[in-house]
Amino acid sequence: MITALTGVRQRVLALLGRLSMYRLVLLALGVLIALALALSAAELVSPRLLDLLVSLAVLTAATMATDALAQRLLHLPWRVESSAITAAILLFVLQPASDLSPAVLGGLALAGIFGAVSKYLIAWRGRHLLNPAAVGAAVVTITGLGTFSAWWVGTPALFIPVLMLGLVVAWRTEKVRVVLLFLVIAVAVSVVRQAVQLSGAGLAFDAGQALSAALLQSPYLFLGLFMLSEPLTLPPRRWQQFAVTCLVGVLAGWPISVGAFTLGQERALLIGNVLAALLARRAGVRLRLTERARITPGVQQLTFQASGGLRFTAGQYLELAVPHRRPDARGTRREFSIVSSPADLPAVRIAYRGEESSYKKALAAAAPGAQFAVTGVWGDFVLPRGEAPVLLVAAGIGVTPFVSQLRSLEGAGCDVVLVHVASSAAELAFREELESLPARVVVFTRDRPDRLPAHWTWAGGVRLDAASLGRAVPDLSSRHAFVSGPPGLIADLAPALRGARSLTTDAFAGY
């Protein structure tokens, strides 16, 4: 069952990876706005159609104008998607304008302004720490500046659209487990809170009604799927993300009163953002390009010198921002597994294949000395502790995290088998480096590589599939399996890996 789900998950991820995260989120929110407007026209949601249209116009204008001004002053590229996402989320969180009074319209504009400004003022070395929409909603709610957070999106009429569109976003960001944990905690705590409060008031408690209200008439679904799941405000490791999720879930489910306001909803998220920032130990890192090399006919390796305190564990990936004119639908940021070992710092290596996207063309045009910002280091694709036998399966450029891991294991005496898949022997990336490392390697290529070392084996030109993997690694059941490469390959191999001691994947969605 787990391997079947892994296969489905990877195929969906391959499809969603064709769009950048920002554009996918904006597309999902745009569809949700269109549905909300239609439901409002049919009087199936509480805000009136005119109120929603006016509110959306004010929020969009205020947020975009503030972002455009700030990024012009700071000489940064204007990210239209980021501005539009903040405005769209605020539309669903804030009480829409019920009249055209300056106070109400000004409150909406201030929410957009505060949210946009927070990206630059509440930031650490180039990365915002708090969810911008949550900041805007919290400030106007606490201060009473014209409007307040109403979370009208928590209505039965929007439950299915929010769920379906939000799942697409969470799947793309690989935060489905985070969202599910949040919903379980928030809903459970909310039901308990209702039971305690009704019991204290001497009123009857209906568990079914309380559960229905927590699911269908609360902000939890939208908060989890569209706000908590934002990767930039989550810490890098999964256990850290779960810790933040638990805190936000408890505070959202049982808002604590602090003076005249509570710590529920968007304020709970902001508290979670603070914990995430403490766990992440965020550092603004810049990479200066020092060397470019073509290691196979189709793969380039870039070597950088890092400044700003870069830290990572072998197997993790970094996100590199390459601003350029007229970016395509994939955006200006990409994720790259780190090739080098942590011991090589401050030298950092990444590798990539092809130059078909606007991003890769801009990266290929960069000259030595060019500097780029690292927006974060993430990932749980790390080897288990101890000396348990390990299987590493790499397809093409997917070998990059394994180079780092094997470099880090040098001299440790671990039992490692690497299955290295490439279109041809000439495309075996990092062959020379891997030959010097103590891992048994099974090569899957159509043609036989020349001069294989004694600890390397050619699979005979067969295609890697479930059957050939089982023949190449007969003791698979005793090994922890790690697979890195295109989501389609991971989906194909999932049935063969059901017998492994564990399975960890590192799909290159959106690469």
C-alpha positions as CSV (number, residue, x, y, z in Angstrom):
1,M,0.0,0.0,0.0
2,I,2.8,2.5,0.9
3,T,4.7,1.8,-2.3
4,A,1.6,2.1,-4.4
5,L,0.9,5.5,-2.8
6,T,4.5,6.5,-3.4
7,G,4.0,5.7,-7.1
8,V,0.9,7.8,-7.4
9,R,2.4,10.6,-5.4
10,Q,5.5,10.8,-7.7
11,R,3.4,10.8,-10.9
12,V,1.3,13.7,-9.6
13,L,4.4,15.5,-8.5
14,A,5.9,15.2,-12.0
15,L,2.8,16.8,-13.5
16,L,2.6,19.7,-10.9
17,G,6.3,20.3,-11.2
18,R,5.8,22.0,-14.6
19,L,4.7,25.2,-12.9
20,S,6.7,27.2,-10.3
21,M,5.3,27.0,-6.8
22,Y,4.3,30.7,-6.9
23,R,2.3,30.4,-10.1
24,L,0.6,27.2,-9.0
25,V,-0.5,28.9,-5.7
26,L,-1.7,32.0,-7.6
27,L,-3.6,29.8,-10.1
28,A,-5.3,27.9,-7.3
29,L,-6.3,31.1,-5.5
30,G,-7.5,32.7,-8.7
31,V,-9.8,29.7,-9.3
32,L,-11.0,29.9,-5.7
33,I,-11.7,33.7,-6.1
34,A,-13.7,33.0,-9.3
35,L,-15.8,30.4,-7.5
36,A,-16.3,32.6,-4.5
37,L,-17.6,35.4,-6.8
38,A,-20.0,33.0,-8.5
39,L,-21.2,31.7,-5.1
40,S,-21.6,35.3,-3.9
41,A,-23.7,36.2,-6.9
42,A,-25.9,33.2,-6.1
43,E,-26.1,34.3,-2.4
44,L,-24.5,31.1,-1.2
45,V,-21.7,32.8,0.7
46,S,-22.2,35.8,3.1
47,P,-20.2,38.6,1.4
48,R,-21.9,40.5,-1.4
49,L,-20.5,40.3,-4.9
50,L,-19.8,44.1,-5.0
51,D,-18.1,44.0,-1.6
52,L,-15.8,41.2,-2.8
53,L,-14.9,43.0,-6.0
54,V,-14.1,46.3,-4.2
55,S,-12.1,44.5,-1.5
56,L,-10.1,42.6,-4.1
57,A,-9.3,45.7,-6.1
58,V,-8.2,47.7,-3.0
59,L,-6.1,44.8,-1.6
60,T,-4.4,44.1,-4.9
61,A,-3.6,47.8,-5.6
62,A,-2.2,48.4,-2.1
63,T,-0.1,45.2,-2.0
64,M,1.3,45.5,-5.5
65,A,2.1,49.2,-5.2
66,T,3.9,48.7,-1.9
67,D,5.9,45.7,-3.2
68,A,6.8,47.6,-6.4
69,L,8.0,50.6,-4.5
70,A,10.0,48.5,-2.0
71,Q,11.6,46.4,-4.6
72,R,12.5,49.4,-6.7
73,L,14.1,51.1,-3.7
74,L,16.0,47.9,-2.8
75,H,16.9,47.2,-6.5
76,L,15.1,43.8,-6.5
77,P,13.1,42.3,-9.3
78,W,9.4,42.8,-8.8
79,R,7.7,39.4,-8.1
80,V,4.1,40.0,-9.2
81,E,3.0,36.6,-8.1
82,S,4.1,37.2,-4.5
83,S,2.1,40.4,-4.4
84,A,-1.0,38.9,-5.9
85,I,-0.9,35.9,-3.6
86,T,-0.8,38.1,-0.5
87,A,-3.8,40.1,-1.7
88,A,-5.8,37.0,-2.6
89,I,-5.2,35.4,0.8
90,L,-6.2,38.6,2.6
91,L,-9.4,38.7,0.6
92,F,-10.5,35.4,2.2
93,V,-9.2,36.3,5.6
94,L,-10.5,39.8,6.2
95,Q,-14.0,41.1,6.5
96,P,-14.9,42.4,3.0
97,A,-15.9,46.1,2.6
98,S,-19.6,46.4,3.4
99,D,-19.7,50.0,2.4
100,L,-17.4,52.4,0.6
101,S,-16.5,54.4,3.7
102,P,-12.8,55.7,3.8
103,A,-12.3,53.9,7.1
104,V,-13.2,50.5,5.8
105,L,-11.4,50.9,2.5
106,G,-8.4,52.4,4.3
107,G,-8.3,49.4,6.6
108,L,-8.1,47.0,3.7
109,A,-5.4,49.0,2.1
110,L,-3.4,49.1,5.3
111,A,-3.7,45.3,5.6
112,G,-2.1,44.9,2.2
113,I,0.5,47.5,2.9
114,F,1.5,46.0,6.3
115,G,1.6,42.5,4.7
116,A,3.9,43.7,1.9
117,V,6.2,45.8,4.1
118,S,6.7,42.8,6.5
119,K,8.6,41.0,3.7
120,Y,11.3,43.6,4.0
121,L,11.2,44.8,7.6
122,I,10.6,41.5,9.3
123,A,13.2,39.6,7.5
124,W,16.6,38.1,8.1
125,R,19.3,38.5,5.5
126,G,17.0,38.6,2.5
127,R,14.2,36.1,3.6
128,H,10.9,37.1,5.2
129,L,10.3,35.4,8.5
130,L,6.5,35.8,8.8
131,N,3.6,35.0,6.6
132,P,2.8,38.4,4.9
133,A,-0.9,38.0,4.8
134,A,-1.0,36.9,8.4
135,V,0.9,40.0,9.4
136,G,-1.5,42.3,7.5
137,A,-4.6,40.6,9.0
138,A,-3.2,40.6,12.5
139,V,-2.1,44.2,12.6
140,V,-5.5,45.6,11.4
141,T,-7.4,43.3,13.7
142,I,-5.4,44.1,16.8
143,T,-5.4,47.8,16.2
144,G,-8.9,48.1,14.9
145,L,-7.8,50.0,11.8
146,G,-11.0,49.9,9.7
147,T,-11.4,46.1,9.2
148,F,-10.7,42.8,11.0
149,S,-10.0,39.1,10.3
150,A,-13.3,37.3,9.8
151,W,-12.2,34.2,7.9
152,W,-15.4,34.1,5.9
153,V,-13.7,31.5,3.7
154,G,-14.7,28.9,6.4
155,T,-18.1,28.2,5.0
156,P,-19.7,24.9,3.8
157,A,-20.1,26.2,0.3
158,L,-16.4,26.7,-0.1
159,F,-15.3,23.5,1.7
160,I,-14.8,21.3,-1.3
161,P,-13.1,24.0,-3.5
162,V,-10.7,24.9,-0.7
163,L,-10.0,21.2,-0.1
164,M,-9.4,20.3,-3.7
165,L,-7.4,23.4,-4.7
166,G,-5.4,23.4,-1.5
167,L,-4.4,19.8,-1.9
168,V,-2.9,20.6,-5.2
169,V,-0.8,23.3,-3.5
170,A,0.2,21.1,-0.6
171,W,1.1,18.2,-3.0
172,R,3.3,20.5,-5.0
173,T,5.1,21.9,-1.9
174,E,5.2,18.3,-0.4
175,K,3.5,19.5,2.8
176,V,0.5,17.2,2.7
177,R,1.6,15.5,6.0
178,V,2.1,18.8,7.6
179,V,-1.4,20.0,6.7
180,L,-3.0,16.7,7.8
181,L,-1.3,16.9,11.2
182,F,-2.4,20.5,11.6
183,L,-6.0,19.7,10.8
184,V,-6.1,16.7,13.1
185,I,-4.7,18.7,16.0
186,A,-6.7,21.9,15.3
187,V,-10.0,20.1,14.9
188,A,-9.5,17.8,17.9
189,V,-8.5,20.8,20.1
190,S,-11.5,22.8,18.8
191,V,-13.9,19.9,19.7
192,V,-12.5,19.6,23.2
193,R,-12.7,23.4,23.6
194,Q,-16.4,23.4,22.6
195,A,-17.1,20.5,25.0
196,V,-15.4,22.3,28.0
197,Q,-17.0,25.6,27.3
198,L,-20.5,24.2,26.8
199,S,-20.2,22.0,29.9
200,G,-19.0,25.0,31.9
201,A,-22.1,27.0,30.8
202,G,-24.4,24.1,31.6
203,L,-25.3,23.5,28.0
204,A,-25.6,20.2,26.1
205,F,-22.6,19.2,23.9
206,D,-23.2,17.5,20.5
207,A,-19.9,15.9,19.4
208,G,-21.2,15.5,15.8
209,Q,-22.2,19.1,15.5
210,A,-18.9,20.3,17.1
211,L,-16.9,18.2,14.6
212,S,-18.9,19.5,11.7
213,A,-18.5,23.1,12.7
214,A,-14.7,22.6,13.2
215,L,-14.4,21.1,9.7
216,L,-17.0,23.0,7.6
217,Q,-17.3,26.4,9.3
218,S,-13.8,27.2,10.5
219,P,-10.7,28.7,9.0
220,Y,-8.6,25.6,9.7
221,L,-8.7,24.1,6.2
222,F,-7.7,27.4,4.4
223,L,-5.1,28.2,7.1
224,G,-3.4,24.9,6.8
225,L,-3.5,24.4,3.0
226,F,-2.7,28.0,1.8
227,M,-0.8,29.6,4.7
228,L,0.9,27.1,7.0
229,S,2.2,25.1,4.0
230,E,4.3,28.0,2.7
231,P,7.9,26.5,2.5
232,L,9.7,29.8,3.1
233,T,8.3,30.2,6.6
234,L,8.8,26.6,7.7
235,P,12.0,25.1,9.1
236,P,14.1,22.7,7.0
237,R,13.7,19.3,8.7
238,R,10.4,17.4,8.9
239,W,10.5,16.9,12.7
240,Q,10.9,20.7,13.0
241,Q,8.0,21.3,10.7
242,F,5.8,18.9,12.8
243,A,6.8,20.8,16.0
244,V,5.7,24.1,14.4
245,T,2.5,22.5,13.1
246,C,1.6,21.2,16.6
247,L,2.0,24.6,18.1
248,V,-0.1,26.3,15.5
249,G,-2.7,23.6,15.7
250,V,-3.2,24.0,19.4
251,L,-3.3,27.8,19.4
252,A,-5.7,27.9,16.4
253,G,-8.0,25.3,17.9
254,W,-8.1,26.9,21.4
255,P,-7.3,30.6,21.1
256,I,-5.7,32.0,24.2
257,S,-6.9,35.5,25.3
258,V,-4.2,38.1,25.7
259,G,-5.9,41.3,26.9
260,A,-8.4,42.5,24.3
261,F,-7.4,39.9,21.6
262,T,-6.7,36.2,21.2
263,L,-3.8,34.2,19.9
264,G,-6.0,32.3,17.4
265,Q,-5.9,31.9,13.6
266,E,-3.4,34.2,11.8
267,R,-1.8,35.1,15.1
268,A,-1.3,31.4,15.9
269,L,0.4,31.1,12.5
270,L,2.7,34.0,13.3
271,I,3.8,32.5,16.5
272,G,4.5,29.3,14.6
273,N,6.6,31.3,12.1
274,V,8.7,32.7,15.0
275,L,9.4,29.2,16.3
276,A,10.3,28.1,12.7
277,A,12.8,31.0,12.4
278,L,14.4,29.9,15.7
279,L,14.6,26.3,14.6
280,A,15.9,27.1,11.1
281,R,18.7,29.4,12.3
282,R,18.2,31.3,9.1
283,A,21.3,32.8,7.5
284,G,21.4,34.9,4.4
285,V,23.8,33.1,2.1
286,R,25.3,34.3,-1.1
287,L,27.2,32.1,-3.6
288,R,30.0,33.6,-5.8
289,L,30.5,31.5,-9.0
290,T,34.2,30.5,-9.2
291,E,34.2,27.7,-11.8
292,R,32.1,26.1,-14.4
293,A,32.8,22.6,-15.8
294,R,31.0,20.2,-18.2
295,I,31.3,16.8,-16.5
296,T,29.3,14.9,-19.2
297,P,28.0,16.1,-22.7
298,G,24.7,17.0,-21.1
299,V,25.6,18.0,-17.5
300,Q,27.3,21.1,-16.2
301,Q,28.8,21.5,-12.7
302,L,29.1,24.9,-11.0
303,T,31.4,25.6,-8.1
304,F,30.7,28.5,-5.8
305,Q,32.3,30.1,-2.8
306,A,29.8,30.6,0.0
307,S,29.5,33.5,2.3
308,G,27.0,34.0,5.2
309,G,27.4,30.8,7.2
310,L,26.0,28.0,4.9
311,R,25.2,24.8,6.8
312,F,23.8,21.6,5.4
313,T,23.7,17.8,5.9
314,A,24.8,15.5,3.1
315,G,21.8,14.8,0.9
316,Q,20.0,18.1,1.5
317,Y,19.2,20.7,-1.3
318,L,19.5,24.4,-1.6
319,E,17.2,26.8,-3.5
320,L,19.0,29.2,-5.7
321,A,17.6,32.5,-6.9
322,V,18.7,33.7,-10.4
323,P,16.8,36.9,-11.2
324,H,16.5,37.5,-15.0
325,R,14.3,39.2,-17.5
326,R,11.1,37.6,-18.8
327,P,11.2,34.4,-16.6
328,D,9.0,31.6,-17.9
329,A,6.3,29.8,-16.0
330,R,8.9,28.0,-13.8
331,G,10.0,31.3,-12.2
332,T,13.4,32.6,-11.0
333,R,14.3,30.0,-8.3
334,R,15.2,26.3,-8.5
335,E,16.2,23.6,-6.1
336,F,19.5,21.8,-6.5
337,S,20.9,18.9,-4.5
338,I,24.3,19.8,-3.1
339,V,27.1,17.7,-4.7
340,S,29.9,18.7,-2.4
341,S,30.4,17.4,1.1
342,P,29.9,19.6,4.2
343,A,33.6,19.2,4.8
344,D,34.3,21.1,1.5
345,L,32.7,24.4,2.8
346,P,33.0,27.2,2.0
347,A,33.2,25.6,-1.5
348,V,29.8,24.5,-2.8
349,R,29.0,22.5,-5.9
350,I,25.8,21.9,-7.8
351,A,25.0,20.4,-11.2
352,Y,22.3,20.6,-13.7
353,R,21.3,19.2,-17.1
354,G,20.1,21.2,-20.2
355,E,19.5,24.8,-20.8
356,E,15.9,24.8,-22.1
357,S,14.3,27.1,-19.5
358,S,14.8,30.8,-19.1
359,Y,16.3,30.1,-15.6
360,K,18.9,27.7,-16.9
361,K,19.8,30.0,-19.8
362,A,20.4,32.8,-17.3
363,L,22.5,30.5,-15.1
364,A,24.5,29.3,-18.1
365,A,25.2,32.9,-19.1
366,A,26.6,33.8,-15.7
367,A,30.3,34.6,-15.7
368,P,32.8,33.7,-12.9
369,G,32.4,36.3,-10.1
370,A,28.6,36.4,-10.5
371,Q,26.8,36.3,-7.1
372,F,23.5,34.6,-6.3
373,A,21.3,34.3,-3.2
374,V,20.4,31.0,-1.5
375,T,16.9,31.3,-0.3
376,G,17.1,28.3,2.0
377,V,18.5,24.8,2.6
378,W,15.9,22.0,3.1
379,G,15.4,18.3,3.1
380,D,15.2,15.0,5.0
381,F,17.0,13.0,2.3
382,V,19.7,12.1,4.7
383,L,21.2,8.7,5.5
384,P,20.3,6.8,8.6
385,R,22.7,6.9,11.6
386,G,24.7,3.8,12.3
387,E,26.1,1.2,9.9
388,A,22.8,-0.2,8.5
389,P,23.2,-1.5,4.9
390,V,22.0,1.1,2.3
391,L,20.8,1.1,-1.3
392,L,21.2,4.2,-3.3
393,V,19.3,4.4,-6.7
394,A,20.2,7.4,-8.9
395,A,18.9,8.2,-12.3
396,G,20.9,10.7,-14.4
397,I,21.5,13.9,-12.5
398,G,19.8,12.3,-9.5
399,V,23.2,11.1,-8.5
400,T,24.1,14.5,-7.1
401,P,23.0,14.0,-3.4
402,F,24.7,10.6,-3.3
403,V,28.0,12.1,-4.3
404,S,27.8,14.3,-1.2
405,Q,26.6,11.4,1.0
406,L,29.3,9.0,-0.2
407,R,32.0,11.7,0.3
408,S,30.7,12.1,3.9
409,L,30.8,8.3,4.5
410,E,34.4,8.0,3.3
411,G,36.3,5.8,5.9
412,A,33.1,4.9,7.8
413,G,33.1,1.3,6.6
414,C,29.3,1.4,5.7
415,D,27.8,-1.3,3.4
416,V,26.5,0.8,0.4
417,V,25.3,-0.2,-3.0
418,L,24.8,2.5,-5.6
419,V,22.6,1.8,-8.7
420,H,23.6,4.4,-11.2
421,V,21.3,4.8,-14.2
422,A,22.2,6.9,-17.3
423,S,21.2,7.1,-21.0
424,S,24.7,6.1,-22.0
425,A,28.1,5.4,-20.6
426,A,29.2,8.9,-21.5
427,E,26.4,10.4,-19.4
428,L,27.6,8.7,-16.1
429,A,27.9,11.9,-14.1
430,F,30.7,12.1,-11.5
431,R,32.1,8.7,-12.6
432,E,35.7,9.5,-11.7
433,E,34.8,10.9,-8.3
434,L,32.5,7.9,-7.5
435,E,35.2,5.4,-8.6
436,S,37.4,6.6,-5.8
437,L,34.7,6.1,-3.1
438,P,34.0,2.8,-1.3
439,A,30.6,1.8,-2.6
440,R,29.6,-1.1,-4.8
441,V,28.2,0.3,-8.0
442,V,25.8,-1.3,-10.5
443,V,25.6,0.6,-13.8
444,F,22.5,0.6,-15.9
445,T,23.4,2.0,-19.4
446,R,22.6,0.8,-22.9
447,D,26.3,0.6,-23.8
448,R,29.1,-1.0,-21.7
449,P,31.3,1.6,-20.0
450,D,35.0,1.2,-20.6
451,R,37.5,0.2,-17.9
452,L,35.2,-0.5,-15.0
453,P,36.9,-0.8,-11.6
454,A,36.6,-4.0,-9.7
455,H,33.8,-2.8,-7.4
456,W,31.6,-1.7,-10.4
457,T,29.3,-3.9,-12.4
458,W,27.5,-3.3,-15.7
459,A,23.9,-4.6,-15.7
460,G,24.2,-5.8,-19.3
461,G,22.3,-3.1,-21.1
462,V,18.9,-4.0,-19.6
463,R,16.4,-1.3,-18.5
464,L,16.1,-0.5,-14.8
465,D,12.7,-1.8,-13.6
466,A,11.4,-3.8,-10.7
467,A,12.7,-7.1,-11.9
468,S,16.2,-5.9,-12.9
469,L,16.6,-4.1,-9.7
470,G,15.8,-7.2,-7.7
471,R,18.4,-9.2,-9.7
472,A,21.1,-6.5,-9.2
473,V,20.5,-6.2,-5.5
474,P,19.3,-9.6,-4.2
475,D,19.6,-8.5,-0.5
476,L,17.4,-5.5,-1.0
477,S,15.2,-6.5,2.0
478,S,18.1,-5.8,4.4
479,R,18.7,-2.3,3.1
480,H,17.4,1.2,3.6
481,A,16.5,2.4,0.1
482,F,17.1,5.9,-1.2
483,V,15.9,6.9,-4.7
484,S,16.8,10.1,-6.4
485,G,15.6,11.1,-9.9
486,P,12.6,11.9,-12.0
487,P,9.2,11.2,-10.3
488,G,8.3,8.8,-13.1
489,L,11.2,6.5,-12.3
490,I,10.5,6.6,-8.6
491,A,6.9,5.6,-9.4
492,D,8.1,2.7,-11.6
493,L,10.4,1.3,-9.0
494,A,8.0,1.7,-6.1
495,P,6.7,-2.0,-6.3
496,A,10.3,-3.4,-6.3
497,L,11.1,-1.4,-3.2
498,R,8.2,-2.6,-1.1
499,G,10.5,-5.2,0.5
500,A,13.2,-2.7,1.6
501,R,13.6,-1.9,5.3
502,S,12.6,1.7,4.5
503,L,12.1,3.9,1.4
504,T,13.1,7.6,1.1
505,T,12.7,9.5,-2.1
506,D,14.1,12.7,-3.6
507,A,12.1,13.5,-6.7
508,F,13.3,16.3,-9.0
509,A,9.8,17.9,-9.4
510,G,10.0,21.3,-11.0
511,Y,13.8,21.0,-11.7
